[in-house]
Amino acid sequence: MNINTKRLILRRRKKNNNNGLLLRLLIGTVAIVFFAVTILGLVGIGTVAGVYAYYAKDLPDPGRIETEQEEFETTKIYDRTGQVLLYEVFDPRLGDRTWVPLDQIPPYLRQATIAIEDKTFYDNPGFDFRGFARAFYYYYLRGGRVQGGSTITMQLIKNVLIPLEERYQVLYSRKIKEFILALEISRRYSKDQILEWYLNSNFYGNLAYGVEAAAKVYFDKPVQELNLAECAMLAAVPQYPALNPIDAPGEARQRQHLALDAMVRQGYITAEQAVAAKYQKLDVKAREERFDIIAPHFSIYARKRLEEMFGPELVHRGGLRVYTCLLYTSPSPRDRTR
């Protein structure tokens, strides 16, 4: 065997040894990473279980979301004909609301709400993992305020199940409660049911709760009659209720544009439809005093009798329709009190 052959054999053996070393190092690294991930995963599961147990003990019953929704609707007292609304009795702590089934809410309003509030609503399990992780990052790692991360389901829970004294506090513990409840609510109820509850409980400014009350307050029409431009404008109000068509028409128009652009990105409407809606003239109802009373002496007497018969809670929140013996024929200006 000549010298060149020996050198070739030695080089091959060295290369094989190096390859074997690299392979062993690679296998060892993968094993260490796998072991570390496994340990962290077990620790993480334990941590999540601990967090869940800590907050779950003080959580409200998710089933309350049904009774809370059913109980909040204003009572209306009519004259004998049922055509003249004498008095709309409302809980002064809340506002007014008329319940509307989801199939009577225009698709454009549903789509605009989802587009601007929670674009993955029909696909997510009640929470947006990316949004939640972003809020966690800014709060814990950057020392910022609790921000973002709320889905439609989580906002519904905040509006209905979270106690009033906690609802507007900037607490990450509240986010965790909303997160846990959102998982359970999404497991129990359909997305359509959750969306119906949300659209009927949202605050739209000017004492209007729910889309039917908002449609009447701002456009003086039932929600079923709203067009695309009006739907997009209403959908943008709950994030900033003060920026509504009556109190801040310019800002409300800008936010309407944001909603329309979001609808285009999500494929609900075309760019041409969005442009047409942006330039459509809207007939916004002028500001007026709310909850005026016709025939005040009779109407207040009727309310007091109802409270004696059924209790103030049912009268204020039960959505009763009361037809009285009064035949109202007062000439203009109407007999009313503010």
Secondary structure in CASP SS format (residue, H / E / C, confidence):
PFRMAT SS
TARGET T0000
AUTHOR 0000-0000-0000
METHOD secondary structure of the structure
MODEL  1
M C 1.00
N C 1.00
I H 1.00
N H 1.00
T H 1.00
K H 1.00
R H 1.00
L H 1.00
I H 1.00
L H 1.00
R H 1.00
R H 1.00
R H 1.00
K H 1.00
K H 1.00
N H 1.00
N H 1.00
N H 1.00
N H 1.00
G H 1.00
L H 1.00
L H 1.00
L H 1.00
R H 1.00
L H 1.00
L H 1.00
I H 1.00
G H 1.00
T H 1.00
V H 1.00
A H 1.00
I H 1.00
V H 1.00
F H 1.00
F H 1.00
A H 1.00
V H 1.00
T H 1.00
I H 1.00
L H 1.00
G H 1.00
L H 1.00
V H 1.00
G H 1.00
I H 1.00
G H 1.00
T H 1.00
V H 1.00
A H 1.00
G H 1.00
V H 1.00
Y H 1.00
A H 1.00
Y H 1.00
Y H 1.00
A H 1.00
K C 1.00
D C 1.00
L C 1.00
P C 1.00
D C 1.00
P C 1.00
G C 1.00
R H 1.00
I H 1.00
E H 1.00
T H 1.00
E H 1.00
Q H 1.00
E H 1.00
E H 1.00
F C 1.00
E E 1.00
T C 1.00
T E 1.00
K E 1.00
I E 1.00
Y E 1.00
D C 1.00
R C 1.00
T C 1.00
G C 1.00
Q C 1.00
V C 1.00
L E 1.00
L E 1.00
Y E 1.00
E E 1.00
V E 1.00
F C 1.00
D E 1.00
P C 1.00
R C 1.00
L C 1.00
G E 1.00
D E 1.00
R C 1.00
T C 1.00
W C 1.00
V C 1.00
P C 1.00
L H 1.00
D H 1.00
Q H 1.00
I C 1.00
P C 1.00
P H 1.00
Y H 1.00
L H 1.00
R H 1.00
Q H 1.00
A H 1.00
T H 1.00
I H 1.00
A H 1.00
I H 1.00
E H 1.00
D C 1.00
K C 1.00
T C 1.00
F C 1.00
Y C 1.00
D C 1.00
N C 1.00
P C 1.00
G C 1.00
F C 1.00
D C 1.00
F H 1.00
R H 1.00
G H 1.00
F H 1.00
A H 1.00
R H 1.00
A H 1.00
F H 1.00
Y H 1.00
Y H 1.00
Y H 1.00
Y H 1.00
L H 1.00
R C 1.00
G C 1.00
G C 1.00
R C 1.00
V C 1.00
Q C 1.00
G C 1.00
G C 1.00
S C 1.00
T C 1.00
I H 1.00
T H 1.00
M H 1.00
Q H 1.00
L H 1.00
I H 1.00
K H 1.00
N H 1.00
V H 1.00
L C 1.00
I C 1.00
P C 1.00
L H 1.00
E H 1.00
E H 1.00
R H 1.00
Y C 1.00
Q C 1.00
V C 1.00
L C 1.00
Y H 1.00
S H 1.00
R H 1.00
K H 1.00
I H 1.00
K H 1.00
E H 1.00
F H 1.00
I H 1.00
L H 1.00
A H 1.00
L H 1.00
E H 1.00
I H 1.00
S H 1.00
R H 1.00
R H 1.00
Y C 1.00
S C 1.00
K H 1.00
D H 1.00
Q H 1.00
I H 1.00
L H 1.00
E H 1.00
W H 1.00
Y H 1.00
L H 1.00
N H 1.00
S H 1.00
N C 1.00
F E 1.00
Y C 1.00
G C 1.00
N C 1.00
L C 1.00
A E 1.00
Y E 1.00
G C 1.00
V H 1.00
E H 1.00
A H 1.00
A H 1.00
A H 1.00
K H 1.00
V H 1.00
Y H 1.00
F H 1.00
D C 1.00
K C 1.00
P C 1.00
V H 1.00
Q H 1.00
E H 1.00
L C 1.00
N C 1.00
L H 1.00
A H 1.00
E H 1.00
C H 1.00
A H 1.00
M H 1.00
L H 1.00
A H 1.00
A C 1.00
V C 1.00
P C 1.00
Q C 1.00
Y C 1.00
P C 1.00
A C 1.00
L C 1.00
N C 1.00
P C 1.00
I C 1.00
D C 1.00
A C 1.00
P H 1.00
G H 1.00
E H 1.00
A H 1.00
R H 1.00
Q H 1.00
R H 1.00
Q H 1.00
H H 1.00
L H 1.00
A H 1.00
L H 1.00
D H 1.00
A H 1.00
M H 1.00
V H 1.00
R H 1.00
Q C 1.00
G C 1.00
Y C 1.00
I C 1.00
T C 1.00
A H 1.00
E H 1.00
Q H 1.00
A H 1.00
V H 1.00
A H 1.00
A H 1.00
K H 1.00
Y C 1.00
Q C 1.00
K C 1.00
L C 1.00
D C 1.00
V C 1.00
K C 1.00
A C 1.00
R C 1.00
E C 1.00
E C 1.00
R C 1.00
F C 1.00
D C 1.00
I E 1.00
I E 1.00
A C 1.00
P H 1.00
H H 1.00
F H 1.00
S H 1.00
I H 1.00
Y H 1.00
A H 1.00
R H 1.00
K H 1.00
R H 1.00
L H 1.00
E H 1.00
E H 1.00
M H 1.00
F H 1.00
G C 1.00
P H 1.00
E H 1.00
L H 1.00
V H 1.00
H H 1.00
R H 1.00
G E 1.00
G C 1.00
L C 1.00
R E 1.00
V E 1.00
Y E 1.00
T C 1.00
C C 1.00
L C 1.00
L C 1.00
Y C 1.00
T C 1.00
S C 1.00
P C 1.00
S C 1.00
P C 1.00
R C 1.00
D C 1.00
R E 1.00
T E 1.00
R C 1.00
END
